[in-house]
Amino acid sequence: MVSLKQLLELGIQLVVGGLIFWLIWWLISYIRLPQPFNKVAQVILAVVAVIFLINILIQAIGGTPLITLN
């Protein structure tokens, strides 16, 4: 069973993570890298964002995360 505290922590992590990834995405677009590097940077950022999201959702259901920062 998921508690209200866990849902609140999950929501905060998703909002903060989303803001960070959006800011980095905006920064990549703002500095106007040359075309191949721009797309590569955006793809790498999108892959990292998906892994971050999967990691948070796995933790929310009580599983062991894919990546830990110890």
CHARMM internal coordinates of N, CA and C (Angstrom, degrees):
IC EDIT
DIST 1 N 1 CA 1.4456
DIST 1 CA 1 C 1.5310
ANGL 1 N 1 CA 1 C 108.90
DIST 1 C 2 N 1.3019
ANGL 1 CA 1 C 2 N 115.38
DIHE 1 N 1 CA 1 C 2 N 136.94
DIST 2 N 2 CA 1.4545
ANGL 1 C 2 N 2 CA 121.64
DIHE 1 CA 1 C 2 N 2 CA -177.99
DIST 2 CA 2 C 1.5289
ANGL 2 N 2 CA 2 C 108.88
DIHE 1 C 2 N 2 CA 2 C -93.87
DIST 2 C 3 N 1.3240
ANGL 2 CA 2 C 3 N 115.71
DIHE 2 N 2 CA 2 C 3 N 128.98
DIST 3 N 3 CA 1.4576
ANGL 2 C 3 N 3 CA 119.57
DIHE 2 CA 2 C 3 N 3 CA -179.63
DIST 3 CA 3 C 1.5239
ANGL 3 N 3 CA 3 C 110.67
DIHE 2 C 3 N 3 CA 3 C -88.19
DIST 3 C 4 N 1.3050
ANGL 3 CA 3 C 4 N 114.94
DIHE 3 N 3 CA 3 C 4 N 166.41
DIST 4 N 4 CA 1.4574
ANGL 3 C 4 N 4 CA 120.94
DIHE 3 CA 3 C 4 N 4 CA 179.17
DIST 4 CA 4 C 1.5250
ANGL 4 N 4 CA 4 C 110.75
DIHE 3 C 4 N 4 CA 4 C -65.14
DIST 4 C 5 N 1.3233
ANGL 4 CA 4 C 5 N 116.96
DIHE 4 N 4 CA 4 C 5 N -35.33
DIST 5 N 5 CA 1.4601
ANGL 4 C 5 N 5 CA 121.43
DIHE 4 CA 4 C 5 N 5 CA 178.52
DIST 5 CA 5 C 1.5297
ANGL 5 N 5 CA 5 C 110.27
DIHE 4 C 5 N 5 CA 5 C -63.13
DIST 5 C 6 N 1.3329
ANGL 5 CA 5 C 6 N 117.24
DIHE 5 N 5 CA 5 C 6 N -43.11
DIST 6 N 6 CA 1.4579
ANGL 5 C 6 N 6 CA 120.50
DIHE 5 CA 5 C 6 N 6 CA 178.96
DIST 6 CA 6 C 1.5230
ANGL 6 N 6 CA 6 C 111.54
DIHE 5 C 6 N 6 CA 6 C -64.83
DIST 6 C 7 N 1.3211
ANGL 6 CA 6 C 7 N 117.18
DIHE 6 N 6 CA 6 C 7 N -39.60
DIST 7 N 7 CA 1.4599
ANGL 6 C 7 N 7 CA 120.61
DIHE 6 CA 6 C 7 N 7 CA 177.96
DIST 7 CA 7 C 1.5221
ANGL 7 N 7 CA 7 C 111.36
DIHE 6 C 7 N 7 CA 7 C -65.37
DIST 7 C 8 N 1.3198
ANGL 7 CA 7 C 8 N 116.98
DIHE 7 N 7 CA 7 C 8 N -38.90
DIST 8 N 8 CA 1.4552
ANGL 7 C 8 N 8 CA 121.28
DIHE 7 CA 7 C 8 N 8 CA 177.91
DIST 8 CA 8 C 1.5269
ANGL 8 N 8 CA 8 C 110.85
DIHE 7 C 8 N 8 CA 8 C -65.08
DIST 8 C 9 N 1.3432
ANGL 8 CA 8 C 9 N 117.33
DIHE 8 N 8 CA 8 C 9 N -44.37
DIST 9 N 9 CA 1.4611
ANGL 8 C 9 N 9 CA 121.10
DIHE 8 CA 8 C 9 N 9 CA 177.88
DIST 9 CA 9 C 1.5257
ANGL 9 N 9 CA 9 C 110.75
DIHE 8 C 9 N 9 CA 9 C -63.60
DIST 9 C 10 N 1.3267
ANGL 9 CA 9 C 10 N 117.12
DIHE 9 N 9 CA 9 C 10 N -39.94
DIST 10 N 10 CA 1.4599
ANGL 9 C 10 N 10 CA 121.55
DIHE 9 CA 9 C 10 N 10 CA 177.82
DIST 10 CA 10 C 1.5284
ANGL 10 N 10 CA 10 C 110.72
DIHE 9 C 10 N 10 CA 10 C -62.57
DIST 10 C 11 N 1.3182
ANGL 10 CA 10 C 11 N 116.45
DIHE 10 N 10 CA 10 C 11 N -44.70
DIST 11 N 11 CA 1.4595
ANGL 10 C 11 N 11 CA 120.41
DIHE 10 CA 10 C 11 N 11 CA 178.80
DIST 11 CA 11 C 1.5124
ANGL 11 N 11 CA 11 C 112.49
DIHE 10 C 11 N 11 CA 11 C -62.99
DIST 11 C 12 N 1.3249
ANGL 11 CA 11 C 12 N 116.68
DIHE 11 N 11 CA 11 C 12 N -41.73
DIST 12 N 12 CA 1.4694
ANGL 11 C 12 N 12 CA 120.59
DIHE 11 CA 11 C 12 N 12 CA 179.07
DIST 12 CA 12 C 1.5243
ANGL 12 N 12 CA 12 C 110.49
DIHE 11 C 12 N 12 CA 12 C -65.30
DIST 12 C 13 N 1.3350
ANGL 12 CA 12 C 13 N 117.18
DIHE 12 N 12 CA 12 C 13 N -43.15
DIST 13 N 13 CA 1.4627
ANGL 12 C 13 N 13 CA 120.30
DIHE 12 CA 12 C 13 N 13 CA 178.65
DIST 13 CA 13 C 1.5192
ANGL 13 N 13 CA 13 C 111.20
DIHE 12 C 13 N 13 CA 13 C -62.48
DIST 13 C 14 N 1.3161
ANGL 13 CA 13 C 14 N 117.67
DIHE 13 N 13 CA 13 C 14 N -41.57
DIST 14 N 14 CA 1.4598
ANGL 13 C 14 N 14 CA 120.92
DIHE 13 CA 13 C 14 N 14 CA -179.76
DIST 14 CA 14 C 1.5268
ANGL 14 N 14 CA 14 C 111.43
DIHE 13 C 14 N 14 CA 14 C -66.65
DIST 14 C 15 N 1.3189
ANGL 14 CA 14 C 15 N 117.03
DIHE 14 N 14 CA 14 C 15 N -41.38
DIST 15 N 15 CA 1.4699
ANGL 14 C 15 N 15 CA 120.05
DIHE 14 CA 14 C 15 N 15 CA -179.95
DIST 15 CA 15 C 1.5253
ANGL 15 N 15 CA 15 C 110.63
DIHE 14 C 15 N 15 CA 15 C -67.38
DIST 15 C 16 N 1.3146
ANGL 15 CA 15 C 16 N 117.58
DIHE 15 N 15 CA 15 C 16 N -47.88
DIST 16 N 16 CA 1.4668
ANGL 15 C 16 N 16 CA 120.85
DIHE 15 CA 15 C 16 N 16 CA -179.57
DIST 16 CA 16 C 1.5271
ANGL 16 N 16 CA 16 C 110.55
DIHE 15 C 16 N 16 CA 16 C -64.26
DIST 16 C 17 N 1.3211
ANGL 16 CA 16 C 17 N 117.04
DIHE 16 N 16 CA 16 C 17 N -45.16
DIST 17 N 17 CA 1.4622
ANGL 16 C 17 N 17 CA 120.23
DIHE 16 CA 16 C 17 N 17 CA 177.72
DIST 17 CA 17 C 1.5239
ANGL 17 N 17 CA 17 C 111.99
DIHE 16 C 17 N 17 CA 17 C -61.65
DIST 17 C 18 N 1.3339
ANGL 17 CA 17 C 18 N 116.63
DIHE 17 N 17 CA 17 C 18 N -41.99
DIST 18 N 18 CA 1.4596
ANGL 17 C 18 N 18 CA 120.60
DIHE 17 CA 17 C 18 N 18 CA 177.79
DIST 18 CA 18 C 1.5130
ANGL 18 N 18 CA 18 C 112.55
DIHE 17 C 18 N 18 CA 18 C -62.60
DIST 18 C 19 N 1.3234
ANGL 18 CA 18 C 19 N 116.88
DIHE 18 N 18 CA 18 C 19 N -41.02
DIST 19 N 19 CA 1.4649
ANGL 18 C 19 N 19 CA 120.43
DIHE 18 CA 18 C 19 N 19 CA 177.82
DIST 19 CA 19 C 1.5257
ANGL 19 N 19 CA 19 C 111.82
DIHE 18 C 19 N 19 CA 19 C -65.10
DIST 19 C 20 N 1.3174
ANGL 19 CA 19 C 20 N 116.32
DIHE 19 N 19 CA 19 C 20 N -40.69
DIST 20 N 20 CA 1.4645
ANGL 19 C 20 N 20 CA 120.03
DIHE 19 CA 19 C 20 N 20 CA 179.40
DIST 20 CA 20 C 1.5229
ANGL 20 N 20 CA 20 C 110.44
DIHE 19 C 20 N 20 CA 20 C -64.81
DIST 20 C 21 N 1.3471
ANGL 20 CA 20 C 21 N 117.09
DIHE 20 N 20 CA 20 C 21 N -46.40
DIST 21 N 21 CA 1.4551
ANGL 20 C 21 N 21 CA 119.64
DIHE 20 CA 20 C 21 N 21 CA -179.49
DIST 21 CA 21 C 1.5229
ANGL 21 N 21 CA 21 C 111.59
DIHE 20 C 21 N 21 CA 21 C -67.49
DIST 21 C 22 N 1.3299
ANGL 21 CA 21 C 22 N 117.53
DIHE 21 N 21 CA 21 C 22 N -36.42
DIST 22 N 22 CA 1.4602
ANGL 21 C 22 N 22 CA 119.96
DIHE 21 CA 21 C 22 N 22 CA 176.86
DIST 22 CA 22 C 1.5262
ANGL 22 N 22 CA 22 C 110.81
DIHE 21 C 22 N 22 CA 22 C -64.67
DIST 22 C 23 N 1.3365
ANGL 22 CA 22 C 23 N 117.35
DIHE 22 N 22 CA 22 C 23 N -40.98
DIST 23 N 23 CA 1.4588
ANGL 22 C 23 N 23 CA 121.61
DIHE 22 CA 22 C 23 N 23 CA 179.60
DIST 23 CA 23 C 1.5301
ANGL 23 N 23 CA 23 C 110.97
DIHE 22 C 23 N 23 CA 23 C -63.71
DIST 23 C 24 N 1.3249
ANGL 23 CA 23 C 24 N 117.17
DIHE 23 N 23 CA 23 C 24 N -42.59
DIST 24 N 24 CA 1.4631
ANGL 23 C 24 N 24 CA 120.20
DIHE 23 CA 23 C 24 N 24 CA 178.24
DIST 24 CA 24 C 1.5248
ANGL 24 N 24 CA 24 C 110.38
DIHE 23 C 24 N 24 CA 24 C -66.24
DIST 24 C 25 N 1.3525
ANGL 24 CA 24 C 25 N 117.49
DIHE 24 N 24 CA 24 C 25 N -40.50
DIST 25 N 25 CA 1.4612
ANGL 24 C 25 N 25 CA 121.56
DIHE 24 CA 24 C 25 N 25 CA 178.14
DIST 25 CA 25 C 1.5347
ANGL 25 N 25 CA 25 C 109.95
DIHE 24 C 25 N 25 CA 25 C -60.95
DIST 25 C 26 N 1.3360
ANGL 25 CA 25 C 26 N 116.75
DIHE 25 N 25 CA 25 C 26 N -44.21
DIST 26 N 26 CA 1.4575
ANGL 25 C 26 N 26 CA 121.57
DIHE 25 CA 25 C 26 N 26 CA 178.17
DIST 26 CA 26 C 1.5210
ANGL 26 N 26 CA 26 C 110.94
DIHE 25 C 26 N 26 CA 26 C -63.09
DIST 26 C 27 N 1.3320
ANGL 26 CA 26 C 27 N 117.50
DIHE 26 N 26 CA 26 C 27 N -41.17
DIST 27 N 27 CA 1.4541
ANGL 26 C 27 N 27 CA 122.01
DIHE 26 CA 26 C 27 N 27 CA -179.86
DIST 27 CA 27 C 1.5296
ANGL 27 N 27 CA 27 C 110.81
DIHE 26 C 27 N 27 CA 27 C -63.55
DIST 27 C 28 N 1.3248
ANGL 27 CA 27 C 28 N 117.56
DIHE 27 N 27 CA 27 C 28 N -41.44
DIST 28 N 28 CA 1.4586
ANGL 27 C 28 N 28 CA 121.31
DIHE 27 CA 27 C 28 N 28 CA 177.71
DIST 28 CA 28 C 1.5275
ANGL 28 N 28 CA 28 C 109.81
DIHE 27 C 28 N 28 CA 28 C -61.36
DIST 28 C 29 N 1.3176
ANGL 28 CA 28 C 29 N 117.21
DIHE 28 N 28 CA 28 C 29 N -41.89
DIST 29 N 29 CA 1.4663
ANGL 28 C 29 N 29 CA 120.50
DIHE 28 CA 28 C 29 N 29 CA 178.76
DIST 29 CA 29 C 1.5205
ANGL 29 N 29 CA 29 C 111.46
DIHE 28 C 29 N 29 CA 29 C -70.97
DIST 29 C 30 N 1.3105
ANGL 29 CA 29 C 30 N 117.65
DIHE 29 N 29 CA 29 C 30 N -34.67
DIST 30 N 30 CA 1.4596
ANGL 29 C 30 N 30 CA 122.40
DIHE 29 CA 29 C 30 N 30 CA -175.65
DIST 30 CA 30 C 1.5277
ANGL 30 N 30 CA 30 C 112.37
DIHE 29 C 30 N 30 CA 30 C -70.05
DIST 30 C 31 N 1.3340
ANGL 30 CA 30 C 31 N 116.79
DIHE 30 N 30 CA 30 C 31 N -40.99
DIST 31 N 31 CA 1.4652
ANGL 30 C 31 N 31 CA 118.82
DIHE 30 CA 30 C 31 N 31 CA -176.71
DIST 31 CA 31 C 1.5219
ANGL 31 N 31 CA 31 C 112.42
DIHE 30 C 31 N 31 CA 31 C -78.94
DIST 31 C 32 N 1.3060
ANGL 31 CA 31 C 32 N 117.70
DIHE 31 N 31 CA 31 C 32 N -8.40
DIST 32 N 32 CA 1.4732
ANGL 31 C 32 N 32 CA 124.12
DIHE 31 CA 31 C 32 N 32 CA 173.59
DIST 32 CA 32 C 1.5222
ANGL 32 N 32 CA 32 C 112.39
DIHE 31 C 32 N 32 CA 32 C 52.64
DIST 32 C 33 N 1.3196
ANGL 32 CA 32 C 33 N 114.71
DIHE 32 N 32 CA 32 C 33 N 66.96
DIST 33 N 33 CA 1.4562
ANGL 32 C 33 N 33 CA 120.00
DIHE 32 CA 32 C 33 N 33 CA 173.46
DIST 33 CA 33 C 1.5241
ANGL 33 N 33 CA 33 C 109.19
DIHE 32 C 33 N 33 CA 33 C -64.99
DIST 33 C 34 N 1.3333
ANGL 33 CA 33 C 34 N 117.83
DIHE 33 N 33 CA 33 C 34 N 158.47
DIST 34 N 34 CA 1.4653
ANGL 33 C 34 N 34 CA 118.50
DIHE 33 CA 33 C 34 N 34 CA 173.61
DIST 34 CA 34 C 1.5322
ANGL 34 N 34 CA 34 C 110.67
DIHE 33 C 34 N 34 CA 34 C -58.97
DIST 34 C 35 N 1.3073
ANGL 34 CA 34 C 35 N 117.10
DIHE 34 N 34 CA 34 C 35 N 153.04
DIST 35 N 35 CA 1.4559
ANGL 34 C 35 N 35 CA 123.04
DIHE 34 CA 34 C 35 N 35 CA -167.63
DIST 35 CA 35 C 1.5284
ANGL 35 N 35 CA 35 C 116.03
DIHE 34 C 35 N 35 CA 35 C -51.30
DIST 35 C 36 N 1.3190
ANGL 35 CA 35 C 36 N 122.58
DIHE 35 N 35 CA 35 C 36 N -50.28
DIST 36 N 36 CA 1.4661
ANGL 35 C 36 N 36 CA 116.17
DIHE 35 CA 35 C 36 N 36 CA -177.73
DIST 36 CA 36 C 1.5272
ANGL 36 N 36 CA 36 C 112.39
DIHE 35 C 36 N 36 CA 36 C -65.91
DIST 36 C 37 N 1.3339
ANGL 36 CA 36 C 37 N 116.68
DIHE 36 N 36 CA 36 C 37 N -36.52
DIST 37 N 37 CA 1.4647
ANGL 36 C 37 N 37 CA 119.73
DIHE 36 CA 36 C 37 N 37 CA -178.54
DIST 37 CA 37 C 1.5254
ANGL 37 N 37 CA 37 C 111.55
DIHE 36 C 37 N 37 CA 37 C -70.10
DIST 37 C 38 N 1.3141
ANGL 37 CA 37 C 38 N 116.80
DIHE 37 N 37 CA 37 C 38 N -33.88
DIST 38 N 38 CA 1.4579
ANGL 37 C 38 N 38 CA 121.67
DIHE 37 CA 37 C 38 N 38 CA 178.56
DIST 38 CA 38 C 1.5295
ANGL 38 N 38 CA 38 C 110.42
DIHE 37 C 38 N 38 CA 38 C -62.41
DIST 38 C 39 N 1.3166
ANGL 38 CA 38 C 39 N 117.04
DIHE 38 N 38 CA 38 C 39 N -48.91
DIST 39 N 39 CA 1.4671
ANGL 38 C 39 N 39 CA 120.95
DIHE 38 CA 38 C 39 N 39 CA -179.50
DIST 39 CA 39 C 1.5212
ANGL 39 N 39 CA 39 C 111.48
DIHE 38 C 39 N 39 CA 39 C -65.57
DIST 39 C 40 N 1.3241
ANGL 39 CA 39 C 40 N 116.95
DIHE 39 N 39 CA 39 C 40 N -41.16
DIST 40 N 40 CA 1.4659
ANGL 39 C 40 N 40 CA 120.62
DIHE 39 CA 39 C 40 N 40 CA 179.41
DIST 40 CA 40 C 1.5243
ANGL 40 N 40 CA 40 C 110.20
DIHE 39 C 40 N 40 CA 40 C -62.45
DIST 40 C 41 N 1.3277
ANGL 40 CA 40 C 41 N 117.08
DIHE 40 N 40 CA 40 C 41 N -43.47
DIST 41 N 41 CA 1.4619
ANGL 40 C 41 N 41 CA 120.76
DIHE 40 CA 40 C 41 N 41 CA 179.42
DIST 41 CA 41 C 1.5253
ANGL 41 N 41 CA 41 C 111.02
DIHE 40 C 41 N 41 CA 41 C -63.73
DIST 41 C 42 N 1.3353
ANGL 41 CA 41 C 42 N 117.49
DIHE 41 N 41 CA 41 C 42 N -40.10
DIST 42 N 42 CA 1.4599
ANGL 41 C 42 N 42 CA 120.40
DIHE 41 CA 41 C 42 N 42 CA 179.21
DIST 42 CA 42 C 1.5282
ANGL 42 N 42 CA 42 C 111.65
DIHE 41 C 42 N 42 CA 42 C -68.19
DIST 42 C 43 N 1.3273
ANGL 42 CA 42 C 43 N 117.59
DIHE 42 N 42 CA 42 C 43 N -38.52
DIST 43 N 43 CA 1.4666
ANGL 42 C 43 N 43 CA 120.44
DIHE 42 CA 42 C 43 N 43 CA 177.86
DIST 43 CA 43 C 1.5207
ANGL 43 N 43 CA 43 C 110.54
DIHE 42 C 43 N 43 CA 43 C -65.78
DIST 43 C 44 N 1.3301
ANGL 43 CA 43 C 44 N 116.84
DIHE 43 N 43 CA 43 C 44 N -43.60
DIST 44 N 44 CA 1.4727
ANGL 43 C 44 N 44 CA 119.93
DIHE 43 CA 43 C 44 N 44 CA 178.22
DIST 44 CA 44 C 1.5202
ANGL 44 N 44 CA 44 C 110.37
DIHE 43 C 44 N 44 CA 44 C -61.92
DIST 44 C 45 N 1.3156
ANGL 44 CA 44 C 45 N 117.35
DIHE 44 N 44 CA 44 C 45 N -42.76
DIST 45 N 45 CA 1.4653
ANGL 44 C 45 N 45 CA 120.90
DIHE 44 CA 44 C 45 N 45 CA 178.62
DIST 45 CA 45 C 1.5247
ANGL 45 N 45 CA 45 C 111.06
DIHE 44 C 45 N 45 CA 45 C -63.77
DIST 45 C 46 N 1.3229
ANGL 45 CA 45 C 46 N 117.71
DIHE 45 N 45 CA 45 C 46 N -39.65
DIST 46 N 46 CA 1.4673
ANGL 45 C 46 N 46 CA 120.84
DIHE 45 CA 45 C 46 N 46 CA 178.59
DIST 46 CA 46 C 1.5287
ANGL 46 N 46 CA 46 C 111.02
DIHE 45 C 46 N 46 CA 46 C -65.54
DIST 46 C 47 N 1.3231
ANGL 46 CA 46 C 47 N 117.75
DIHE 46 N 46 CA 46 C 47 N -39.84
DIST 47 N 47 CA 1.4702
ANGL 46 C 47 N 47 CA 120.85
DIHE 46 CA 46 C 47 N 47 CA 178.07
DIST 47 CA 47 C 1.5263
ANGL 47 N 47 CA 47 C 110.13
DIHE 46 C 47 N 47 CA 47 C -64.98
DIST 47 C 48 N 1.3183
ANGL 47 CA 47 C 48 N 117.33
DIHE 47 N 47 CA 47 C 48 N -42.78
DIST 48 N 48 CA 1.4746
ANGL 47 C 48 N 48 CA 120.95
DIHE 47 CA 47 C 48 N 48 CA 178.31
DIST 48 CA 48 C 1.5289
ANGL 48 N 48 CA 48 C 110.15
DIHE 47 C 48 N 48 CA 48 C -63.49
DIST 48 C 49 N 1.3335
ANGL 48 CA 48 C 49 N 117.63
DIHE 48 N 48 CA 48 C 49 N -39.74
DIST 49 N 49 CA 1.4652
ANGL 48 C 49 N 49 CA 120.97
DIHE 48 CA 48 C 49 N 49 CA 179.46
DIST 49 CA 49 C 1.5267
ANGL 49 N 49 CA 49 C 111.03
DIHE 48 C 49 N 49 CA 49 C -65.00
DIST 49 C 50 N 1.3228
ANGL 49 CA 49 C 50 N 117.64
DIHE 49 N 49 CA 49 C 50 N -40.69
DIST 50 N 50 CA 1.4727
ANGL 49 C 50 N 50 CA 120.57
DIHE 49 CA 49 C 50 N 50 CA 178.88
DIST 50 CA 50 C 1.5287
ANGL 50 N 50 CA 50 C 110.37
DIHE 49 C 50 N 50 CA 50 C -66.43
DIST 50 C 51 N 1.3218
ANGL 50 CA 50 C 51 N 117.33
DIHE 50 N 50 CA 50 C 51 N -42.40
DIST 51 N 51 CA 1.4671
ANGL 50 C 51 N 51 CA 120.27
DIHE 50 CA 50 C 51 N 51 CA 177.69
DIST 51 CA 51 C 1.5258
ANGL 51 N 51 CA 51 C 110.39
DIHE 50 C 51 N 51 CA 51 C -62.92
DIST 51 C 52 N 1.3397
ANGL 51 CA 51 C 52 N 117.08
DIHE 51 N 51 CA 51 C 52 N -40.78
DIST 52 N 52 CA 1.4617
ANGL 51 C 52 N 52 CA 121.63
DIHE 51 CA 51 C 52 N 52 CA 176.90
DIST 52 CA 52 C 1.5312
ANGL 52 N 52 CA 52 C 110.77
DIHE 51 C 52 N 52 CA 52 C -60.33
DIST 52 C 53 N 1.3261
ANGL 52 CA 52 C 53 N 116.49
DIHE 52 N 52 CA 52 C 53 N -44.93
DIST 53 N 53 CA 1.4634
ANGL 52 C 53 N 53 CA 121.10
DIHE 52 CA 52 C 53 N 53 CA -179.77
DIST 53 CA 53 C 1.5228
ANGL 53 N 53 CA 53 C 111.38
DIHE 52 C 53 N 53 CA 53 C -64.94
DIST 53 C 54 N 1.3196
ANGL 53 CA 53 C 54 N 117.72
DIHE 53 N 53 CA 53 C 54 N -44.46
DIST 54 N 54 CA 1.4667
ANGL 53 C 54 N 54 CA 121.25
DIHE 53 CA 53 C 54 N 54 CA 178.19
DIST 54 CA 54 C 1.5212
ANGL 54 N 54 CA 54 C 110.08
DIHE 53 C 54 N 54 CA 54 C -62.31
DIST 54 C 55 N 1.3268
ANGL 54 CA 54 C 55 N 117.11
DIHE 54 N 54 CA 54 C 55 N -41.55
DIST 55 N 55 CA 1.4629
ANGL 54 C 55 N 55 CA 121.49
DIHE 54 CA 54 C 55 N 55 CA 179.96
DIST 55 CA 55 C 1.5284
ANGL 55 N 55 CA 55 C 111.24
DIHE 54 C 55 N 55 CA 55 C -61.48
DIST 55 C 56 N 1.3246
ANGL 55 CA 55 C 56 N 116.97
DIHE 55 N 55 CA 55 C 56 N -44.05
DIST 56 N 56 CA 1.4667
ANGL 55 C 56 N 56 CA 120.49
DIHE 55 CA 55 C 56 N 56 CA 179.66
DIST 56 CA 56 C 1.5255
ANGL 56 N 56 CA 56 C 110.70
DIHE 55 C 56 N 56 CA 56 C -66.05
DIST 56 C 57 N 1.3226
ANGL 56 CA 56 C 57 N 117.37
DIHE 56 N 56 CA 56 C 57 N -41.91
DIST 57 N 57 CA 1.4712
ANGL 56 C 57 N 57 CA 119.66
DIHE 56 CA 56 C 57 N 57 CA -179.68
DIST 57 CA 57 C 1.5233
ANGL 57 N 57 CA 57 C 112.16
DIHE 56 C 57 N 57 CA 57 C -67.54
DIST 57 C 58 N 1.3276
ANGL 57 CA 57 C 58 N 117.77
DIHE 57 N 57 CA 57 C 58 N -35.70
DIST 58 N 58 CA 1.4671
ANGL 57 C 58 N 58 CA 120.49
DIHE 57 CA 57 C 58 N 58 CA 176.02
DIST 58 CA 58 C 1.5205
ANGL 58 N 58 CA 58 C 110.12
DIHE 57 C 58 N 58 CA 58 C -64.42
DIST 58 C 59 N 1.3238
ANGL 58 CA 58 C 59 N 117.05
DIHE 58 N 58 CA 58 C 59 N -41.99
DIST 59 N 59 CA 1.4646
ANGL 58 C 59 N 59 CA 120.18
DIHE 58 CA 58 C 59 N 59 CA 177.69
DIST 59 CA 59 C 1.5214
ANGL 59 N 59 CA 59 C 110.64
DIHE 58 C 59 N 59 CA 59 C -64.27
DIST 59 C 60 N 1.3334
ANGL 59 CA 59 C 60 N 117.64
DIHE 59 N 59 CA 59 C 60 N -34.88
DIST 60 N 60 CA 1.4613
ANGL 59 C 60 N 60 CA 120.86
DIHE 59 CA 59 C 60 N 60 CA -177.59
DIST 60 CA 60 C 1.5189
ANGL 60 N 60 CA 60 C 111.91
DIHE 59 C 60 N 60 CA 60 C -65.92
DIST 60 C 61 N 1.3274
ANGL 60 CA 60 C 61 N 117.65
DIHE 60 N 60 CA 60 C 61 N -32.34
DIST 61 N 61 CA 1.4649
ANGL 60 C 61 N 61 CA 119.39
DIHE 60 CA 60 C 61 N 61 CA -179.69
DIST 61 CA 61 C 1.5148
ANGL 61 N 61 CA 61 C 112.48
DIHE 60 C 61 N 61 CA 61 C -89.92
DIST 61 C 62 N 1.3488
ANGL 61 CA 61 C 62 N 116.06
DIHE 61 N 61 CA 61 C 62 N 2.07
DIST 62 N 62 CA 1.4610
ANGL 61 C 62 N 62 CA 120.08
DIHE 61 CA 61 C 62 N 62 CA 173.53
DIST 62 CA 62 C 1.5045
ANGL 62 N 62 CA 62 C 114.26
DIHE 61 C 62 N 62 CA 62 C 95.53
DIST 62 C 63 N 1.3256
ANGL 62 CA 62 C 63 N 118.65
DIHE 62 N 62 CA 62 C 63 N 9.22
DIST 63 N 63 CA 1.4467
ANGL 62 C 63 N 63 CA 121.66
DIHE 62 CA 62 C 63 N 63 CA 178.52
DIST 63 CA 63 C 1.5103
ANGL 63 N 63 CA 63 C 111.76
DIHE 62 C 63 N 63 CA 63 C -85.65
DIST 63 C 64 N 1.3225
ANGL 63 CA 63 C 64 N 115.72
DIHE 63 N 63 CA 63 C 64 N 177.32
DIST 64 N 64 CA 1.4429
ANGL 63 C 64 N 64 CA 119.70
DIHE 63 CA 63 C 64 N 64 CA 176.59
DIST 64 CA 64 C 1.5223
ANGL 64 N 64 CA 64 C 109.09
DIHE 63 C 64 N 64 CA 64 C -87.99
DIST 64 C 65 N 1.3229
ANGL 64 CA 64 C 65 N 117.82
DIHE 64 N 64 CA 64 C 65 N 134.09
DIST 65 N 65 CA 1.4654
ANGL 64 C 65 N 65 CA 120.94
DIHE 64 CA 64 C 65 N 65 CA -176.25
DIST 65 CA 65 C 1.5250
ANGL 65 N 65 CA 65 C 111.81
DIHE 64 C 65 N 65 CA 65 C -66.76
DIST 65 C 66 N 1.3304
ANGL 65 CA 65 C 66 N 115.65
DIHE 65 N 65 CA 65 C 66 N 155.69
DIST 66 N 66 CA 1.4550
ANGL 65 C 66 N 66 CA 121.08
DIHE 65 CA 65 C 66 N 66 CA 176.82
DIST 66 CA 66 C 1.5197
ANGL 66 N 66 CA 66 C 111.22
DIHE 65 C 66 N 66 CA 66 C -68.39
DIST 66 C 67 N 1.3250
ANGL 66 CA 66 C 67 N 115.98
DIHE 66 N 66 CA 66 C 67 N -42.48
DIST 67 N 67 CA 1.4592
ANGL 66 C 67 N 67 CA 121.70
DIHE 66 CA 66 C 67 N 67 CA -176.68
DIST 67 CA 67 C 1.5258
ANGL 67 N 67 CA 67 C 108.60
DIHE 66 C 67 N 67 CA 67 C -126.85
DIST 67 C 68 N 1.3232
ANGL 67 CA 67 C 68 N 116.71
DIHE 67 N 67 CA 67 C 68 N 129.37
DIST 68 N 68 CA 1.4564
ANGL 67 C 68 N 68 CA 120.86
DIHE 67 CA 67 C 68 N 68 CA 176.27
DIST 68 CA 68 C 1.5196
ANGL 68 N 68 CA 68 C 108.99
DIHE 67 C 68 N 68 CA 68 C -118.41
DIST 68 C 69 N 1.3013
ANGL 68 CA 68 C 69 N 116.39
DIHE 68 N 68 CA 68 C 69 N 147.58
DIST 69 N 69 CA 1.4626
ANGL 68 C 69 N 69 CA 121.01
DIHE 68 CA 68 C 69 N 69 CA 179.49
DIST 69 CA 69 C 1.5185
ANGL 69 N 69 CA 69 C 109.12
DIHE 68 C 69 N 69 CA 69 C -108.34
DIST 69 C 70 N 1.3053
ANGL 69 CA 69 C 70 N 115.58
DIHE 69 N 69 CA 69 C 70 N 81.97
DIST 70 N 70 CA 1.4691
ANGL 69 C 70 N 70 CA 120.98
DIHE 69 CA 69 C 70 N 70 CA 178.72
DIST 70 CA 70 C 1.4827
ANGL 70 N 70 CA 70 C 111.03
DIHE 69 C 70 N 70 CA 70 C -107.66
END
COOR INIT
IC SEED 1 N 1 CA 1 C
IC BUILD
